């Protein structure tokens, strides 16, 4: 059975080929610890699931869709300002908003596409 072809490392400017399913080559893996760790290790555990479920019950509509005059059920609790591993920002409910999956995916794609890396 054929295997998937290798893909380029996702670090800006790196052309190293890595196995499909990985994001970064061994050289750049250490520069992106938040993207390599599992969701559980990044804080999205049972405590988060309980808190986000309660937040969605209190705020059931997508904030972005409501701005456009649409009423769409929210399914994701989004961090308005990306926490990037900061636990204080992660748990700050003032930094949370309810979004539908479509709006959350669009917002996250835009943030991650132009993310500034610090070394």
Secondary structure by P-SEA (a helix, b strand, c coil): cccccccccccccccccccccccccccccccccccccccccccccaaaaaaaaaaaaaccccaaaaaacbbbbbcccccccccccccccccccccbbbbcaaaaaaaaaaaaaaccccc
